[in-house]
Structures are given as structure tokens and as C-alpha cells.
Amino acid sequence: MADYQDAKALVRTANTAIDAADGDAVASAMEPYYASDVLWRGMHPFHEQAGIAAVTDTYWRPLKDAMGPLQRRPDIFFAGSNEIDGFSSTWVVEMGHLMGTWDRPWISLAPSRKLAFLRYCEFHRVDDGLITETACYVDILNLLAQSGRHPSAGTTGSVLLTPGPATHDGLLYDAHSETEGRASVGLISDMVTDLRANKVGSPEDHMTRFWTPNMCWFGPGGIGASACFDGYRRGHSGPFEDHLEYARHTEHVARLGEGNYGGFFGYPSLSLRSKGGFLGLPPGEVEADMRIVDLYRRDGEKLAENWIFIDIPHFMAMQRVDILAELGRES
């Protein structure tokens, strides 16, 4: 059994220090736990940052200044070896919500002046006792939806505060079987391979092979959540496949699993062209990138739940649509 406990402890301790620090003190809080030249991959408008100071100035200080003290409320936490590099690197994953009162503007978005929940998912690579890489995906469109600001085209799924696992066992703070973790990442990899062979499509035979009938798909703001095969087809895969055209796939940066949980992120994961209609986009020839996180709960030999983050603001910006500016007005 591989031992990921030190890496888990490092990430939990680092998060505790960051959470306790105000905006001006975040850099000092990060220094004992992060490499000074940490590579940080964020969503639009943060993008890639190098070094603790850049991460603090770009992401943490503005967020804390806008929402005051933040409460971290994780729903999933696990670690594992990265299948993409032959299981040679160790990564720690955490997903949940950052909760605060959104009283001041953030990245030019007008505040709701109400309690707000920012969906987040973080992938941290740990080398020699330091965090050397981080991918930080946050769901800005879901945050805006909480104050009634939705894309004009409407969502095809349900807009909600995303729940954690139905089994309430997603926080894997203790050590878990390496065999089970490899089973989880293996199933996820097989499912992704099958999807790519179908050029992103989700036909019925694919769903039957890889998913439980009562599967849940918790999508990002702008798309929403769906459940069960028919609901998933209506709420996500149908509109996605009908209005977007596959261009190319890119290899994931990290893909790992522990126990019954696993997931990946890509920066980007794939590129698509608009056929018209997706989030109100007109048809176009631009190959626009989707930066994606997928986390999964495995139930036996099939996948039961899926949590998804898509950098839709970046995907739209590549097509000259500033969706944050459109939705950033005060409600």
C-alpha cells in the first residue's frame, strides 16, 4: 500500500494556514508549505501563475478582500499516484465550497451582499514535502447564479448548491487500499477512452457499461446538474453534443484515485467548435479550449456520481464573449 498520509497532512495543514490568514498574510501562510516557484493553474481570469506572490496577488487576496473570512467546507478529499506519468508523482485532491459573505466587488463582479458558496476543486502535487503544483478550479458562474445572474440562454440542467457524495464518505483522511484506488482510476480511464472513441458522445451502451442507472452528474454553473440516464441526456449530454463539435483532445495533467474516489484535470482537456446554441453562442470555426475537472465516486464496477468543473468563462473568452462582464452586474 502506497503511503500518501504525509502528503495529505501537508495539504490539510497548508489549507488551515491559508484559511486563517487575512488577504495580506496569505503569502506568509503559504511559504512553509509551497515551493517558492509553485506552478499554479487557475481558471479565467486567473490563468497560470508562477510563485507564491503571484498566486496571492492574483487569487487569494482579492477573494478574501471581497468575501471576508472564508470557511472551507470540503466534501471530497483523497490522494494518489498520477496515472499520466506512470504513477510516479503524488497528488492530493480536495473539493467543496468556500463560504463567505460577498460584500465587496471581486474580479469586477458586483457583490451579492449575501452569504455565498464558491465551488472549488484543488489538485496539489507534492514533492519532497512541498506543494510544487496546484490546479485551482472555481465555479464563478455558479456563484453568480446564487444571486440570480444566469446566462441569457438559460441552463439545461438544474441550478443548485452542489451536494457532496450520497454516501457521505468522501473525506479520505485515513489510508485506503491501493488496490481499490487503482480500480477507481482504471474504471475512469476506461470510461474516458470510450468517450474519446465516440468523439465525446454518450450513447446508451456507453452509459450502461460505465454508469449506475441512478447516476448523478453535478455540472458547472451555466449547465447545471442532472440525474439518471434520461435526465443526463436532457440536461447535459444531448445539448452539449447537439450544439458543440469535437475538435481535439489533450492529455490530462493528472489522473488518480484512492478508495472509491478518483478524478482528473486537463488544462485544457479538449477543444470544441460551436455549432450554435450552446450558452447562446452563434456557430463559429474557432477551436475553443475547455479546461475541465471531473471527480467520481465508484460503486462496485460502475461510476455512480460525477462532479464537474468547466472553465466556461475561458471557453467563451476564446470566442470573444466576456460572459463575466455580461453577468457581473449587481442583481
Order of alpha helices (4+ residues) and beta strands (2+ residues): alpha-alpha-beta-beta-alpha-alpha-beta-beta-beta-beta-alpha-alpha-alpha-beta-beta-alpha-alpha-beta-beta-beta-beta-beta-alpha-alpha
